[in-house]
Amino acid sequence: MGRRSKQAEHSPEEIREMALAAAKRIVAKQGYGALSTRKVAADIGYAVGSLYLVFKNLDDLILHVNGSTLDDLHNALEATAVRCRDPETCLLALAREYIQFAFTNRALWSLVFEHPAPQRRPTWYQDKVARMFEMVEGQLRGIAPERAPKDLKLAAHALWSGVHGVSVLGLADRLDESGRAAAEKLAASLVTNYLVGFKQKTKNRG
């Protein structure tokens, strides 16, 4: 498609959202190696130069694509959390949802963690990453409200880094068993055993 006529022009914000949606479609269908500003521009019917009015460069576009993927992940985890009965069940459900999201959105999820990140990520992006750990931290607080905030924060990062590692190994087919079910099973074991130690340590401190 060529450049759109003036009558069909969109606002910069609309072009930005169109470009993000197009970029996500390209990554999902063709892999993140296929992503380019030229392909995105062609998909939305604008000249490549139009993209540089709303994004600094391809890396900036990818950063915003990754931010959108983190939003999708957060929404999926949040929808799971509201259905939970108790913190332990919730952490198991969140781990399962995280694995499912990674397998269902393999290319977009991989782009978040495999594309070189800027040396200093903008605050808005850091906030999107932080809220995932905060969700886990909130569940751990429900199990051990007496634990210090810094301990809960560390525990949340440790636990979810493990779940993330299972996702990475599962997608790379480097677990003893292959497939999403095997990754979910391993993640459930990880969460269950971590919580045993977490609760025991809390009890000993009491």
C-alpha positions as semicolon CSV with decimal commas, in nm:
position;residue;x (nm);y (nm);z (nm)
1;M;0,000;0,000;0,000
2;G;0,119;0,354;-0,068
3;R;0,101;0,671;0,133
4;R;-0,250;0,750;0,251
5;S;-0,433;1,053;0,120
6;K;-0,473;1,357;0,343
7;Q;-0,840;1,272;0,388
8;A;-0,742;0,937;0,536
9;E;-0,467;1,066;0,764
10;H;-0,467;0,971;1,129
11;S;-0,340;1,151;1,435
12;P;0,011;1,067;1,558
13;E;-0,141;0,869;1,845
14;E;-0,357;0,670;1,603
15;I;-0,058;0,600;1,379
16;R;0,136;0,488;1,685
17;E;-0,135;0,243;1,790
18;M;-0,178;0,116;1,433
19;A;0,197;0,061;1,405
20;L;0,212;-0,127;1,735
21;A;-0,075;-0,354;1,632
22;A;0,088;-0,418;1,294
23;A;0,426;-0,490;1,452
24;K;0,269;-0,739;1,692
25;R;0,093;-0,915;1,403
26;I;0,418;-0,941;1,207
27;V;0,609;-1,079;1,505
28;A;0,333;-1,325;1,595
29;K;0,306;-1,460;1,239
30;Q;0,663;-1,437;1,109
31;G;0,886;-1,416;1,417
32;Y;1,064;-1,113;1,553
33;G;1,347;-1,149;1,302
34;A;1,102;-1,044;1,031
35;L;1,012;-0,715;1,197
36;S;1,116;-0,397;1,017
37;T;0,988;-0,042;0,993
38;R;0,931;-0,095;0,621
39;K;0,700;-0,391;0,683
40;V;0,511;-0,208;0,954
41;A;0,467;0,101;0,738
42;A;0,344;-0,109;0,445
43;D;0,098;-0,290;0,671
44;I;-0,067;0,032;0,789
45;G;-0,045;0,210;0,454
46;Y;0,193;0,489;0,549
47;A;0,540;0,588;0,435
48;V;0,828;0,471;0,654
49;G;0,899;0,831;0,748
50;S;0,562;0,851;0,923
51;L;0,680;0,595;1,178
52;Y;0,973;0,813;1,272
53;L;0,730;1,084;1,376
54;V;0,603;0,858;1,656
55;F;0,904;0,630;1,724
56;K;1,272;0,723;1,741
57;N;1,387;0,414;1,554
58;L;1,319;0,040;1,522
59;D;1,450;-0,026;1,873
60;D;1,207;0,229;2,014
61;L;0,922;0,062;1,825
62;I;1,027;-0,276;1,965
63;L;1,045;-0,132;2,317
64;H;0,682;-0,019;2,285
65;V;0,580;-0,353;2,132
66;N;0,736;-0,522;2,433
67;G;0,554;-0,283;2,663
68;S;0,227;-0,379;2,496
69;T;0,309;-0,748;2,537
70;L;0,378;-0,689;2,907
71;D;0,037;-0,523;2,928
72;D;-0,122;-0,832;2,772
73;L;0,065;-1,054;3,016
74;H;-0,039;-0,842;3,313
75;N;-0,403;-0,851;3,204
76;A;-0,390;-1,229;3,172
77;L;-0,231;-1,268;3,516
78;E;-0,472;-1,020;3,672
79;A;-0,771;-1,205;3,529
80;T;-0,634;-1,522;3,685
81;A;-0,567;-1,357;4,022
82;V;-0,924;-1,234;4,067
83;R;-1,050;-1,592;4,046
84;C;-0,817;-1,723;4,318
85;R;-0,942;-1,867;4,646
86;D;-0,624;-1,827;4,850
87;P;-0,263;-1,707;4,801
88;E;-0,106;-2,051;4,752
89;T;-0,363;-2,158;4,494
90;C;-0,323;-1,819;4,330
91;L;0,054;-1,850;4,295
92;L;0,013;-2,189;4,131
93;A;-0,250;-2,047;3,897
94;L;-0,033;-1,747;3,813
95;A;0,262;-1,972;3,731
96;R;0,042;-2,183;3,505
97;E;-0,094;-1,872;3,331
98;Y;0,258;-1,735;3,284
99;I;0,367;-2,058;3,116
100;Q;0,054;-2,065;2,901
101;F;0,106;-1,706;2,792
102;A;0,467;-1,775;2,696
103;F;0,373;-2,078;2,487
104;T;0,069;-1,915;2,328
105;N;0,255;-1,592;2,245
106;R;0,594;-1,748;2,185
107;A;0,740;-1,494;1,942
108;L;0,615;-1,183;2,123
109;W;0,715;-1,320;2,463
110;S;1,061;-1,410;2,333
111;L;1,104;-1,061;2,188
112;V;1,058;-0,910;2,535
113;F;1,349;-1,105;2,678
114;E;1,578;-1,167;2,381
115;H;1,594;-0,829;2,210
116;P;1,880;-0,618;2,352
117;A;1,729;-0,372;2,598
118;P;1,840;-0,009;2,615
119;Q;2,106;0,058;2,875
120;R;1,855;0,259;3,075
121;R;1,495;0,152;3,036
122;P;1,237;0,432;3,066
123;T;1,039;0,452;3,387
124;W;0,712;0,355;3,218
125;Y;0,870;0,029;3,102
126;Q;1,025;-0,048;3,439
127;D;0,682;0,002;3,597
128;K;0,531;-0,260;3,365
129;V;0,795;-0,512;3,469
130;A;0,768;-0,425;3,838
131;R;0,392;-0,475;3,862
132;M;0,428;-0,844;3,772
133;F;0,659;-0,899;4,069
134;E;0,430;-0,685;4,285
135;M;0,142;-0,920;4,205
136;V;0,348;-1,216;4,325
137;E;0,467;-1,018;4,626
138;G;0,107;-0,946;4,721
139;Q;0,025;-1,317;4,726
140;L;0,331;-1,393;4,940
141;R;0,222;-1,119;5,179
142;G;-0,110;-1,299;5,213
143;I;0,080;-1,610;5,325
144;A;0,322;-1,432;5,559
145;P;0,199;-1,080;5,642
146;E;0,452;-1,055;5,923
147;R;0,750;-1,076;5,687
148;A;0,940;-0,755;5,617
149;P;0,863;-0,583;5,284
150;K;1,222;-0,627;5,163
151;D;1,202;-1,002;5,235
152;L;0,876;-1,034;5,044
153;K;1,018;-0,841;4,750
154;L;1,325;-1,064;4,738
155;A;1,112;-1,377;4,767
156;A;0,884;-1,262;4,484
157;H;1,180;-1,199;4,255
158;A;1,343;-1,530;4,344
159;L;1,026;-1,734;4,294
160;W;0,921;-1,571;3,969
161;S;1,270;-1,579;3,824
162;G;1,246;-1,954;3,867
163;V;0,909;-1,970;3,693
164;H;1,051;-1,758;3,412
165;G;1,347;-1,993;3,382
166;V;1,110;-2,288;3,342
167;S;0,935;-2,097;3,063
168;V;1,263;-2,032;2,883
169;L;1,372;-2,395;2,907
170;G;1,029;-2,517;2,803
171;L;1,017;-2,300;2,493
172;A;1,370;-2,410;2,403
173;D;1,262;-2,774;2,447
174;R;1,536;-2,831;2,703
175;L;1,333;-2,996;2,976
176;D;1,330;-3,372;3,033
177;E;0,982;-3,374;2,879
178;S;0,872;-3,148;2,597
179;G;0,564;-2,932;2,563
180;R;0,364;-2,685;2,765
181;A;0,220;-2,947;3,000
182;A;0,569;-3,050;3,111
183;A;0,666;-2,688;3,175
184;E;0,346;-2,629;3,374
185;K;0,413;-2,941;3,582
186;L;0,768;-2,831;3,660
187;A;0,657;-2,476;3,744
188;A;0,392;-2,613;3,981
189;S;0,655;-2,825;4,155
190;L;0,884;-2,525;4,182
191;V;0,616;-2,304;4,336
192;T;0,494;-2,574;4,575
193;N;0,839;-2,658;4,706
194;Y;0,943;-2,294;4,728
195;L;0,638;-2,217;4,940
196;V;0,718;-2,506;5,175
197;G;1,055;-2,349;5,248
198;F;0,911;-1,998;5,257
199;K;0,649;-2,092;5,517
200;Q;0,897;-2,291;5,723
201;K;1,139;-2,000;5,732
202;T;0,855;-1,769;5,835
203;K;0,757;-2,011;6,113
204;N;1,114;-2,035;6,239
205;R;1,139;-1,657;6,256
206;G;0,824;-1,646;6,464
